[in-house]
């Protein structure tokens, strides 16, 4: 799994990096077919005093790309909300991918007579 964490108008500190990796562990625990994860952390325009910390993530899984974004006054709160959204998307995707159909019971010659 490739993980890219980048910042736009902010420096990604080791503490932020560890926090994101710890939160992404929950996602990879649910679904192990993750190919690539890209996280973008940014600060919006200073004129927008509320919700100016933004976190985005793109997860490339086998057959589909999942995207989520969240903004908040606090970067850590934005990351928490982002991981909650992404967790719901991953669980929903995993549920769609799994085969829930049961095989029909096979007929035997005794039941046909």
Secondary structure, 3 states (H helix, E strand, C coil): CEEEEEEECCCCCHHHHHHHHHHHHHHHHHCCCEEEEEEEEEECCCCCCCCCEEEEEEEEECCEEEEEEEEECCHHHHHHHHHHHHHHHHHHHHHHHCCCCCCCCCCCHHHHC
